[in-house]
Amino acid sequence: MPLMGKRYMVKKKFFNLIYLQQAKSEAAAAFGNDGVYLEKYIQNPRHIEFQVMLFLFLFLIEIYYLTEAWRLENLKEILSVKNLDLGETLKLGMT
């Protein structure tokens, strides 16, 4: 059985119309449509790792701000129960 499916070209000069016609005939036989897709193959991709690292970094920043907001809301509730002013409490905490 001949090789079917994806093919990788190392250099542009190795690509020729014979391979394209062969791929089209395989697609027509397998799917009833001779459409083929050409994509650039990246041998050592690095952009995905940067995207994941950026996502994790932004996620940690968001978690930090959410926990700080939650702590501030809880502090406001505690102070309102004790009838204290937030500004006075922060001044007392800084001294």
Secondary structure, DSSP 8 states (H G I E B T S, - for coil): ----S----SSGGG--HHHHHHHHHHHHHHHS----------SS--HHHHHHHHHHHHHHHHHHHHHHHHHHHHHHHHHHHTT--HHHHHHHHH-
